[in-house]
Amino acid sequence: MKVEIQSKKGLRTVLSIIIDKETIQKKIAERLLELQKEVSLKGFRPGKVPPSVIKKQFGKAVYGDVIDKLLKDSSTKALNEKKIKVAGQPKIDLKVFGEGKDLNYILEVDSFPEIKLRPSENLKITEYNVNVENKIIENKLKEIANQHKSFKDKKDNEKSKLGDQIIFDYNATVNNQKFEGSEGKGVQIELGKDLFLKGFDEQLLGLTKNQTHKVNAVLPANHPKKELANQKAIFECKILKVQSPQKNSINDELAKNLGAKDLPDLKLLIGKQIASQYNQALNSITKKEILDQLEKQYNFDLPANLVDNEVSMMTRNLKTEEKDKHKSSNLKLAKSRIKLGLLLNEIGEKNNLKISEDEIKTEIQKQIKGMPGQEKMIFDYYQKNPSATQSLKGSLYEEKIINLIKSKAKISKRNINTQEAENVISKFNKNSEQKKEVEKKTESSSNIKPKSKKISKK
């Protein structure tokens, strides 16, 4: 095998590779002997078909298999020999090939840039800690108490009104015919929420216990039985109970019902939950601050094929006119993503950071705890979608790298209240939107072609 570098420009290298015909013939002969053990032809005993007969019948396929394997093996060997760390998929262009000829092909590859890392201590970032005011916690506590209100039976002669809860049995018909799901027992409705069927609640107002009442309603458009969708139905309702809402006392008992030790513990949990929601948004701002500084701090060539692939991924669902309209900004964003991806990966590799299977399992368990009742669905999702697990691994890896950078950077810590947190988040979002608008306007103006001026002949 003969390997020569034809050209090298930036990160792109073009190699010329020649494999002599003797080597190819030898590989074909070896493949024919392998096939002799596998091929079964009429008139020959298993394993005794002559290689010449196999070649006569399957020659083109055998040659193709051998060339495919030689291309794979020789290109890998050539890249290792020239110590090229390939970024993305190499391009192969066959120049000379055919049985009885040398194999001559061109291998075009983009390599990863050499990145010399700088100390993270040069980075300056702001880290926020949100202190939730007592007033916010108290308001949230009232909201929770209202959501978990209890109901008390009204007197038999007391009529139902908005906000009351009615418990009833029903029998329904469509065109005087019963249907699947036409009976209900002990159904509970809080009047005014309109959660059962549209307009159903208001027809249950002014009723008392043990009263029977007919309700006219339209079955939903997404009814499981298509023939029943949007059909008018009559519900004969037997009122079992009419209950009035009771204001929940905000005390230790309520706290215990909600899984806390006591009221102070519930307030602490609420405060932590609210702070966590703000901190999640603020951490994203801190991360953006880190990434922006890293991008400005480093300057290196980017593998063209990785950038092209990123643009294709970003715009795969856009129409051609949309792609053309924002071509410049899409290219800029793709370059930014590839640059930061390479940079973060280099930091991760240099610091020997890895994500273990246990860390992935722990993260999946966190997601399961955050979505009670959907444990099996989440578990099955990751079991059946290896790409989702890989994506989760990538997110955890990036988070670990960012945390490493944070641990070394110069951190300015700010304790802020919820209003200040709102202001920081709002300002960040506003600046991001303004930046996008400026980029769009700049791109639009760069696409305006000047009108040609007519030159006077006078």
C-alpha positions as CSV (number, residue, x, y, z in Angstrom):
1,M,0.0,0.0,0.0
2,K,1.3,3.4,-1.0
3,V,0.0,6.5,0.8
4,E,0.8,10.1,-0.2
5,I,-0.6,13.4,1.1
6,Q,-1.8,15.2,-2.0
7,S,-2.8,18.5,-0.3
8,K,-3.3,19.9,3.2
9,K,-5.2,23.1,3.7
10,G,-6.3,24.0,7.2
11,L,-7.9,21.0,8.8
12,R,-8.6,19.3,5.4
13,T,-6.2,16.7,4.2
14,V,-6.4,14.9,0.8
15,L,-4.6,11.5,0.6
16,S,-3.8,9.4,-2.4
17,I,-3.9,5.7,-1.7
18,I,-2.8,2.9,-4.0
19,I,-3.2,-0.8,-3.4
20,D,-1.4,-3.0,-5.9
21,K,-3.3,-5.6,-8.0
22,E,-1.2,-8.5,-6.5
23,T,-2.6,-7.7,-3.0
24,I,-6.1,-7.5,-4.4
25,Q,-5.8,-10.9,-6.1
26,K,-4.5,-12.4,-3.0
27,K,-7.4,-11.1,-1.0
28,I,-9.9,-12.4,-3.6
29,A,-8.2,-15.9,-3.5
30,E,-8.6,-15.9,0.3
31,R,-12.2,-14.9,0.1
32,L,-12.9,-17.6,-2.5
33,L,-11.5,-20.2,-0.1
34,E,-13.7,-18.9,2.7
35,L,-16.8,-19.1,0.4
36,Q,-15.8,-22.7,-0.5
37,K,-16.9,-23.8,3.0
38,E,-20.2,-21.9,2.7
39,V,-21.4,-22.3,-0.9
40,S,-23.6,-25.1,-2.0
41,L,-24.0,-25.7,-5.7
42,K,-25.7,-28.5,-7.6
43,G,-23.4,-31.2,-8.8
44,F,-20.8,-30.6,-6.0
45,R,-20.5,-31.9,-2.5
46,P,-20.8,-29.3,0.3
47,G,-17.4,-27.6,0.8
48,K,-16.0,-29.1,-2.5
49,V,-17.0,-26.4,-5.0
50,P,-13.8,-25.4,-6.8
51,P,-12.8,-21.7,-6.3
52,S,-12.8,-21.2,-10.1
53,V,-16.5,-22.2,-10.3
54,I,-17.4,-19.9,-7.4
55,K,-15.5,-17.1,-9.1
56,K,-17.3,-17.7,-12.4
57,Q,-20.7,-17.5,-10.7
58,F,-20.1,-14.9,-8.0
59,G,-17.0,-13.0,-9.3
60,K,-18.4,-9.5,-9.3
61,A,-19.9,-9.8,-5.8
62,V,-16.7,-11.3,-4.4
63,Y,-14.6,-8.5,-6.0
64,G,-17.0,-5.9,-4.5
65,D,-16.8,-7.4,-1.0
66,V,-13.0,-7.5,-1.2
67,I,-12.8,-3.9,-2.4
68,D,-15.2,-2.7,0.3
69,K,-13.1,-4.4,3.0
70,L,-9.8,-3.1,1.5
71,L,-11.2,0.5,1.4
72,K,-12.2,0.3,5.1
73,D,-8.9,-1.3,6.3
74,S,-6.5,0.7,4.1
75,S,-8.2,4.1,4.9
76,T,-8.0,3.3,8.7
77,K,-4.4,2.2,8.3
78,A,-3.5,5.3,6.2
79,L,-5.0,7.7,8.8
80,N,-3.2,6.0,11.6
81,E,0.0,6.1,9.7
82,K,-0.3,9.9,9.1
83,K,-1.6,10.4,12.6
84,I,-4.8,12.1,11.5
85,K,-7.6,12.4,14.1
86,V,-10.6,12.3,11.8
87,A,-13.6,14.6,12.5
88,G,-16.8,13.2,10.9
89,Q,-17.1,10.9,7.9
90,P,-14.2,10.8,5.3
91,K,-15.0,11.1,1.6
92,I,-13.7,8.4,-0.8
93,D,-13.3,9.0,-4.5
94,L,-12.3,5.9,-6.6
95,K,-9.9,6.9,-9.4
96,V,-8.7,3.5,-10.7
97,F,-10.3,0.1,-10.0
98,G,-11.4,-3.1,-11.7
99,E,-10.2,-6.7,-11.6
100,G,-6.7,-7.1,-12.7
101,K,-5.9,-3.4,-11.9
102,D,-4.4,-1.5,-9.0
103,L,-6.9,0.2,-6.7
104,N,-6.2,3.9,-6.6
105,Y,-8.5,6.2,-4.6
106,I,-8.5,9.6,-3.0
107,L,-9.4,10.0,0.7
108,E,-10.5,13.4,1.8
109,V,-10.8,14.0,5.5
110,D,-11.3,16.8,8.0
111,S,-9.3,16.5,11.2
112,F,-10.0,17.9,14.7
113,P,-8.2,21.1,15.5
114,E,-5.4,21.2,18.1
115,I,-6.8,23.1,21.1
116,K,-4.5,24.5,23.7
117,L,-6.5,25.0,26.9
118,R,-6.3,28.1,29.0
119,P,-6.8,28.3,32.8
120,S,-10.5,28.5,33.8
121,E,-9.4,30.9,36.5
122,N,-9.5,33.6,33.9
123,L,-13.3,33.3,33.6
124,K,-15.5,35.7,35.6
125,I,-19.0,34.5,36.4
126,T,-21.9,35.4,38.6
127,E,-23.7,32.8,40.7
128,Y,-27.0,33.6,42.2
129,N,-28.7,32.4,45.3
130,V,-32.4,33.2,45.6
131,N,-33.9,33.9,49.0
132,V,-37.7,33.4,48.9
133,E,-39.6,36.0,50.9
134,N,-42.1,34.9,53.6
135,K,-44.9,36.7,51.7
136,I,-44.3,34.5,48.6
137,I,-44.3,31.3,50.7
138,E,-47.5,32.3,52.5
139,N,-49.3,33.1,49.2
140,K,-48.2,29.7,47.8
141,L,-49.4,28.0,51.0
142,K,-52.9,29.6,50.6
143,E,-52.9,28.5,47.0
144,I,-52.0,24.9,48.0
145,A,-54.7,24.9,50.8
146,N,-57.3,26.0,48.3
147,Q,-56.3,23.3,45.9
148,H,-56.6,20.6,48.6
149,K,-59.9,21.9,50.0
150,S,-62.4,19.5,51.7
151,F,-66.1,19.4,51.3
152,K,-68.9,19.0,53.9
153,D,-72.4,17.6,53.3
154,K,-75.2,20.2,52.9
155,K,-78.6,19.7,54.5
156,D,-81.0,17.7,52.4
157,N,-83.0,20.8,51.4
158,E,-80.0,23.0,50.6
159,K,-79.6,23.7,46.9
160,S,-76.3,23.3,44.9
161,K,-74.4,26.4,43.8
162,L,-71.2,27.3,42.1
163,G,-68.2,26.0,44.0
164,D,-70.2,23.1,45.6
165,Q,-69.3,19.5,44.9
166,I,-72.0,17.2,43.7
167,I,-71.8,13.4,43.9
168,F,-74.2,11.5,41.6
169,D,-75.0,8.4,39.6
170,Y,-76.1,8.7,35.9
171,N,-77.5,6.7,33.0
172,A,-77.0,8.2,29.6
173,T,-78.5,7.6,26.2
174,V,-77.9,8.7,22.6
175,N,-81.0,8.5,20.4
176,N,-82.7,6.6,23.3
177,Q,-80.0,3.9,23.1
178,K,-77.5,3.0,25.8
179,F,-73.8,2.9,24.8
180,E,-70.5,1.8,26.2
181,G,-69.7,4.0,29.2
182,S,-73.3,5.2,29.5
183,E,-73.5,4.5,33.2
184,G,-71.6,6.1,36.1
185,K,-71.5,5.6,39.8
186,G,-70.4,8.0,42.5
187,V,-69.2,10.7,40.0
188,Q,-67.8,13.8,41.7
189,I,-68.1,17.2,40.1
190,E,-67.0,20.6,41.5
191,L,-69.5,23.0,40.0
192,G,-68.0,25.8,37.9
193,K,-64.8,23.9,36.8
194,D,-66.6,22.5,33.8
195,L,-64.3,19.4,33.7
196,F,-66.9,16.7,32.9
197,L,-68.6,17.9,29.7
198,K,-69.0,21.4,28.4
199,G,-72.1,23.0,29.9
200,F,-72.8,20.0,32.2
201,D,-72.0,21.9,35.5
202,E,-74.5,24.7,35.0
203,Q,-77.4,22.2,34.6
204,L,-76.6,20.8,38.0
205,L,-77.1,24.1,39.8
206,G,-80.1,24.5,42.2
207,L,-80.4,20.8,42.9
208,T,-80.8,19.1,46.2
209,K,-79.9,15.6,47.6
210,N,-81.9,12.6,46.2
211,Q,-83.3,14.7,43.3
212,T,-83.3,13.2,39.8
213,H,-82.4,15.6,37.0
214,K,-81.9,15.2,33.2
215,V,-78.9,16.9,31.7
216,N,-78.4,17.5,27.9
217,A,-74.8,17.4,26.7
218,V,-72.7,16.8,23.6
219,L,-70.2,14.0,23.8
220,P,-66.6,15.1,23.0
221,A,-65.1,15.1,19.5
222,N,-62.3,12.8,20.6
223,H,-64.6,10.2,22.1
224,P,-63.0,6.7,21.9
225,K,-66.0,5.4,19.9
226,K,-65.9,7.5,16.7
227,E,-69.7,6.9,16.1
228,L,-70.4,8.7,19.4
229,A,-68.2,11.7,18.7
230,N,-70.1,15.0,18.8
231,Q,-73.4,13.1,19.5
232,K,-76.1,14.7,21.7
233,A,-76.7,12.7,24.8
234,I,-79.2,12.8,27.7
235,F,-77.8,12.1,31.2
236,E,-80.4,11.1,33.9
237,C,-78.6,12.0,37.1
238,K,-79.5,10.9,40.6
239,I,-78.0,13.3,43.1
240,L,-76.5,11.4,46.0
241,K,-74.8,14.3,47.9
242,V,-74.5,18.1,47.7
243,Q,-71.4,19.3,49.5
244,S,-70.1,22.8,50.2
245,P,-66.4,23.7,50.2
246,Q,-64.7,24.0,53.5
247,K,-61.8,26.4,53.9
248,N,-58.7,24.4,54.9
249,S,-57.0,25.4,58.0
250,I,-53.3,26.1,57.4
251,N,-51.9,24.0,60.2
252,D,-49.7,20.9,61.0
253,E,-52.5,18.6,60.0
254,L,-52.6,20.0,56.4
255,A,-48.8,19.9,56.3
256,K,-48.8,16.2,57.3
257,N,-51.5,15.4,54.7
258,L,-49.1,16.9,52.1
259,G,-46.2,14.8,53.3
260,A,-44.4,17.3,55.5
261,K,-43.5,16.8,59.2
262,D,-45.3,19.9,60.3
263,L,-46.2,23.4,59.1
264,P,-42.7,24.9,59.5
265,D,-41.3,22.0,57.5
266,L,-44.0,22.5,54.8
267,K,-43.0,26.2,54.5
268,L,-39.4,25.2,54.2
269,L,-40.2,22.7,51.4
270,I,-42.2,25.3,49.6
271,G,-39.4,27.8,49.9
272,K,-36.9,25.3,48.5
273,Q,-39.2,24.4,45.6
274,I,-39.7,28.1,44.6
275,A,-36.0,28.8,45.0
276,S,-35.1,25.7,42.9
277,Q,-37.3,26.9,40.0
278,Y,-35.6,30.3,40.0
279,N,-32.2,28.8,40.4
280,Q,-32.7,26.5,37.5
281,A,-33.3,29.6,35.2
282,L,-30.5,31.5,36.8
283,N,-28.1,28.6,36.4
284,S,-28.9,28.6,32.7
285,I,-27.8,32.3,32.6
286,T,-24.6,31.5,34.4
287,K,-23.9,28.7,31.9
288,K,-24.5,31.0,29.0
289,E,-22.1,33.5,30.6
290,I,-19.4,30.8,30.8
291,L,-20.0,29.6,27.2
292,D,-19.9,33.2,25.8
293,Q,-16.6,33.9,27.5
294,L,-15.1,30.6,26.3
295,E,-16.2,31.3,22.7
296,K,-14.5,34.7,22.8
297,Q,-11.4,33.3,24.6
298,Y,-10.5,30.7,21.9
299,N,-9.9,31.0,18.2
300,F,-9.3,27.8,16.1
301,D,-10.3,26.3,12.8
302,L,-13.4,24.2,12.6
303,P,-13.9,21.0,10.6
304,A,-16.0,22.1,7.6
305,N,-17.9,18.8,7.4
306,L,-19.0,19.0,11.1
307,V,-20.3,22.6,10.5
308,D,-22.1,21.5,7.3
309,N,-23.7,18.6,9.1
310,E,-24.8,20.9,12.0
311,V,-26.4,23.3,9.6
312,S,-28.3,20.4,7.9
313,M,-29.5,19.1,11.3
314,M,-30.7,22.6,12.3
315,T,-32.6,23.3,9.1
316,R,-33.8,19.8,8.2
317,N,-37.5,20.8,8.8
318,L,-37.3,24.2,7.1
319,K,-38.5,25.1,3.7
320,T,-35.8,26.1,1.1
321,E,-36.8,29.8,1.2
322,E,-36.5,29.8,5.0
323,K,-33.0,28.2,4.8
324,D,-31.9,30.7,2.2
325,K,-33.3,33.7,4.2
326,H,-31.4,32.9,7.3
327,K,-28.4,31.2,5.8
328,S,-25.8,33.5,7.4
329,S,-27.3,33.3,10.9
330,N,-27.7,29.5,10.7
331,L,-24.1,29.2,9.7
332,K,-23.0,31.4,12.5
333,L,-25.0,29.4,15.1
334,A,-23.7,26.1,13.7
335,K,-20.1,27.3,14.0
336,S,-20.7,28.4,17.5
337,R,-22.2,25.1,18.5
338,I,-19.4,23.1,16.9
339,K,-16.7,25.3,18.5
340,L,-18.2,25.1,22.0
341,G,-18.8,21.3,21.5
342,L,-15.1,20.7,20.6
343,L,-13.9,23.0,23.4
344,L,-16.0,21.4,26.1
345,N,-15.1,17.9,24.9
346,E,-11.4,18.8,25.0
347,I,-11.8,20.1,28.6
348,G,-13.6,16.9,29.5
349,E,-10.9,14.7,28.0
350,K,-8.0,16.6,29.4
351,N,-9.6,16.3,32.9
352,N,-10.5,12.6,32.4
353,L,-14.2,13.3,33.0
354,K,-16.6,10.4,32.4
355,I,-20.2,9.5,33.0
356,S,-20.8,6.1,34.7
357,E,-23.8,3.8,34.2
358,D,-24.7,4.5,37.9
359,E,-24.9,8.3,37.2
360,I,-27.2,7.6,34.2
361,K,-29.4,5.4,36.4
362,T,-29.5,8.0,39.2
363,E,-30.6,10.7,36.7
364,I,-33.4,8.5,35.3
365,Q,-34.5,7.8,38.9
366,K,-34.7,11.6,39.5
367,Q,-37.0,11.9,36.5
368,I,-39.1,9.1,37.7
369,K,-39.5,10.7,41.1
370,G,-40.5,14.0,39.5
371,M,-43.3,12.3,37.5
372,P,-45.2,10.0,39.9
373,G,-47.5,7.5,38.3
374,Q,-45.4,7.4,35.1
375,E,-42.5,5.4,36.3
376,K,-43.0,2.5,33.9
377,M,-43.4,4.9,30.9
378,I,-40.1,6.7,31.6
379,F,-38.2,3.4,32.3
380,D,-39.6,1.8,29.1
381,Y,-38.7,5.0,27.1
382,Y,-35.0,4.8,28.0
383,Q,-35.0,1.0,27.6
384,K,-36.4,1.1,24.1
385,N,-34.6,4.3,22.9
386,P,-30.8,3.9,23.2
387,S,-30.4,7.3,21.5
388,A,-32.4,8.9,24.4
389,T,-30.0,7.3,26.9
390,Q,-27.0,8.5,24.8
391,S,-28.5,12.0,24.8
392,L,-29.0,12.0,28.5
393,K,-25.4,10.8,28.9
394,G,-24.3,13.8,26.8
395,S,-26.2,16.2,28.9
396,L,-24.7,14.8,32.1
397,Y,-21.2,15.0,30.6
398,E,-21.7,18.7,29.6
399,E,-23.1,19.5,33.1
400,K,-20.0,17.9,34.7
401,I,-17.7,19.9,32.5
402,I,-19.5,23.2,33.3
403,N,-19.4,22.4,37.0
404,L,-15.6,21.8,36.7
405,I,-15.2,25.2,35.0
406,K,-17.3,26.8,37.7
407,S,-15.2,25.3,40.5
408,K,-12.1,27.0,39.1
409,A,-13.5,30.3,37.8
410,K,-13.7,33.6,39.6
411,I,-17.2,33.6,41.1
412,S,-19.1,36.6,42.2
413,K,-21.9,35.4,44.4
414,R,-25.1,37.3,44.7
415,N,-28.0,36.8,47.2
416,I,-31.2,38.1,45.6
417,N,-34.9,38.0,46.4
418,T,-37.5,36.7,43.9
419,Q,-38.2,40.1,42.4
420,E,-34.5,40.7,41.7
421,A,-34.4,37.2,40.2
422,E,-37.4,38.0,37.9
423,N,-35.5,41.2,36.8
424,V,-32.3,39.3,36.0
425,I,-34.2,36.6,34.0
426,S,-36.3,39.2,32.2
427,K,-33.2,41.3,31.3
428,F,-31.4,38.2,30.0
429,N,-34.4,37.2,27.9
430,K,-34.8,40.7,26.5
431,N,-31.1,41.0,25.6
432,S,-31.3,37.6,23.9
433,E,-34.3,38.7,21.8
434,Q,-32.7,42.0,20.9
435,K,-29.5,40.2,19.8
436,K,-31.6,37.9,17.5
437,E,-33.4,40.9,16.0
438,V,-30.1,42.7,15.3
439,E,-28.7,39.5,13.6
440,K,-31.8,39.2,11.5
441,K,-31.7,42.9,10.4
442,T,-28.0,42.7,9.7
443,E,-28.5,39.5,7.6
444,S,-31.5,41.1,5.7
445,S,-29.5,44.2,4.9
446,S,-26.5,42.2,3.7
447,N,-28.9,40.4,1.2
448,I,-30.0,43.7,-0.4
449,K,-28.5,44.0,-3.8
450,P,-27.7,47.7,-4.9
451,K,-29.6,48.9,-8.0
452,S,-27.4,49.3,-11.1
453,K,-26.9,52.9,-12.0
454,K,-27.5,54.0,-15.6
455,I,-24.5,55.8,-17.1
456,S,-25.3,58.8,-19.2
457,K,-23.8,58.8,-22.7
458,K,-23.6,62.6,-22.7
